[in-house]
Amino acid sequence: MVSSDAYSCSVVCYCTLSSTNYSLAPIVYLHSQDAYYPTDIQTFLNHTTPRVEFNEVSGPSKPLTTSNLDQMGSDVWLTSNDDVTKDPTWIKGTKPNAQGKTEGATTAAIIVNDKGNGNVDAFYMYFYAYNYGGEVLGWSKLNFGTSFRHPYHETVQS
């Protein structure tokens, strides 16, 4: 039997949500021995540089924030300033506290699309700087960096 603990994540939301959106939000289960947790988005941005073909681009303004990321072109990649093979501390994310909160870290977002007539689409996203995919027959598989995970999408009447 594999034990797991339920955690919630600190959320950034630039909109007004009904109590329905919160009551339908998913509970994320993370294995209690997992070494990687959801990552604070600003911490991730602080440790990356926008690059195209390994060359730093001149924009957006610094520091990088969620408010200026749209200043970059679609061919830009946010590249780690650190050697990720050395497993820097920030890449492990923010371990939730005993109450399941990622205190002081924005590790998730709710994206809401008003569909009209009192209906909204709500997307519940959480962010990882790194995902360890595990090992299969001694080979490290499915490891990747930086992703928003969306375990749940709900159309609700507000």
C-alpha positions as CSV (number, residue, x, y, z in Angstrom):
1,M,0.0,0.0,0.0
2,V,1.3,3.4,-0.9
3,S,0.5,6.2,1.5
4,S,-0.1,9.7,0.3
5,D,-0.9,13.0,2.0
6,A,-3.4,15.6,0.7
7,Y,-2.0,19.1,0.2
8,S,-3.5,22.3,-1.0
9,C,-1.5,25.0,-2.7
10,S,-1.4,28.8,-2.3
11,V,-3.2,30.3,-5.2
12,V,-3.0,33.5,-7.2
13,C,-6.2,34.6,-8.8
14,Y,-6.8,37.9,-10.5
15,C,-10.6,37.6,-10.6
16,T,-13.7,37.2,-8.4
17,L,-14.7,33.6,-7.9
18,S,-17.9,32.2,-6.5
19,S,-17.8,29.9,-3.5
20,T,-18.7,27.2,-6.0
21,N,-15.3,27.5,-7.7
22,Y,-13.6,27.0,-4.5
23,S,-15.8,24.2,-3.2
24,L,-15.2,22.3,-6.5
25,A,-11.5,22.8,-6.6
26,P,-9.5,19.5,-6.6
27,I,-7.5,18.2,-3.8
28,V,-4.0,17.3,-4.9
29,Y,-2.4,14.2,-3.5
30,L,1.3,14.1,-3.3
31,H,3.3,11.1,-2.1
32,S,4.7,11.9,1.4
33,Q,8.2,10.8,0.2
34,D,8.2,12.8,-3.0
35,A,11.3,15.0,-3.2
36,Y,9.7,17.5,-5.7
37,Y,6.8,19.7,-4.8
38,P,4.9,22.5,-6.5
39,T,7.1,25.5,-7.2
40,D,6.6,29.1,-6.4
41,I,6.3,30.8,-9.8
42,Q,8.3,33.9,-8.8
43,T,11.1,31.7,-7.4
44,F,11.3,29.9,-10.7
45,L,11.4,33.2,-12.7
46,N,14.2,34.5,-10.4
47,H,16.3,31.5,-11.4
48,T,15.8,31.7,-15.2
49,T,16.9,33.8,-18.1
50,P,15.0,34.2,-21.4
51,R,17.0,32.8,-24.3
52,V,16.7,32.0,-28.0
53,E,19.1,29.3,-29.2
54,F,21.1,29.6,-25.9
55,N,21.5,33.4,-26.4
56,E,20.0,35.8,-23.8
57,V,17.3,38.0,-25.3
58,S,17.0,41.7,-24.6
59,G,13.6,41.8,-23.0
60,P,11.4,41.6,-21.1
61,S,12.4,44.1,-18.4
62,K,14.0,42.6,-15.3
63,P,13.1,41.2,-12.9
64,L,11.0,38.6,-14.7
65,T,7.4,38.5,-13.3
66,T,4.1,37.1,-14.3
67,S,3.2,40.6,-15.4
68,N,6.0,41.0,-18.0
69,L,6.3,37.5,-19.5
70,D,4.1,38.5,-22.4
71,Q,6.9,40.9,-23.6
72,M,8.7,37.8,-25.0
73,G,8.3,36.2,-28.4
74,S,7.0,32.7,-28.9
75,D,10.5,31.4,-29.7
76,V,11.9,32.3,-26.2
77,W,12.7,29.7,-23.6
78,L,13.2,30.4,-19.9
79,T,16.5,28.7,-19.2
80,S,17.8,27.9,-15.8
81,N,20.7,30.0,-14.5
82,D,21.8,27.0,-12.4
83,D,23.0,23.5,-13.4
84,V,19.8,21.5,-12.9
85,T,21.8,18.3,-12.9
86,K,23.1,19.4,-9.5
87,D,19.6,19.5,-8.1
88,P,19.5,23.2,-6.8
89,T,17.3,23.7,-3.8
90,W,14.8,25.9,-5.6
91,I,14.0,23.2,-8.2
92,K,12.5,21.0,-5.5
93,G,9.6,23.4,-4.9
94,T,7.8,24.3,-1.7
95,K,7.0,21.5,0.6
96,P,3.5,22.0,2.1
97,N,3.3,22.6,5.8
98,A,1.3,20.3,8.2
99,Q,-2.0,22.0,7.2
100,G,-1.2,21.3,3.5
101,K,-0.4,24.9,2.6
102,T,2.6,26.2,0.6
103,E,3.1,29.2,2.9
104,G,4.7,32.2,1.3
105,A,4.7,30.6,-2.2
106,T,2.3,31.0,-5.1
107,T,2.3,27.5,-6.5
108,A,-1.1,27.4,-8.3
109,A,-3.5,29.5,-10.3
110,I,-7.2,29.3,-11.1
111,I,-8.0,30.4,-14.7
112,V,-11.7,31.3,-15.2
113,N,-13.4,31.9,-18.5
114,D,-16.9,33.5,-18.3
115,K,-19.1,31.6,-20.8
116,G,-22.1,33.9,-20.2
117,N,-25.5,33.0,-18.8
118,G,-24.0,32.4,-15.4
119,N,-21.6,29.6,-16.6
120,V,-17.9,29.7,-16.2
121,D,-15.1,27.3,-17.1
122,A,-12.6,27.0,-14.2
123,F,-9.2,25.5,-14.8
124,Y,-7.2,24.6,-11.6
125,M,-3.5,24.7,-12.4
126,Y,-0.4,24.0,-10.2
127,F,3.2,24.6,-11.2
128,Y,6.3,22.4,-11.0
129,A,9.8,23.5,-11.9
130,Y,10.8,19.9,-12.3
131,N,9.0,16.5,-12.5
132,Y,10.9,13.4,-11.7
133,G,9.3,10.6,-13.7
134,G,10.9,7.7,-11.8
135,E,13.0,4.8,-12.9
136,V,12.0,1.8,-15.0
137,L,14.4,-1.1,-15.2
138,G,17.2,1.1,-14.0
139,W,16.5,3.9,-16.5
140,S,15.4,7.3,-15.5
141,K,12.2,8.0,-17.5
142,L,9.8,10.8,-18.2
143,N,11.8,13.5,-16.3
144,F,11.0,17.0,-17.5
145,G,11.3,20.6,-16.4
146,T,8.7,23.3,-15.9
147,S,5.1,22.5,-16.4
148,F,1.7,23.7,-15.3
149,R,-0.4,20.7,-14.3
150,H,-4.2,20.9,-14.7
151,P,-5.8,18.0,-12.9
152,Y,-9.3,19.3,-13.2
153,H,-11.6,21.5,-15.4
154,E,-15.1,22.3,-14.4
155,T,-17.9,24.2,-16.1
156,V,-20.1,25.5,-13.3
157,Q,-23.0,27.9,-12.9
158,S,-21.9,30.9,-10.8
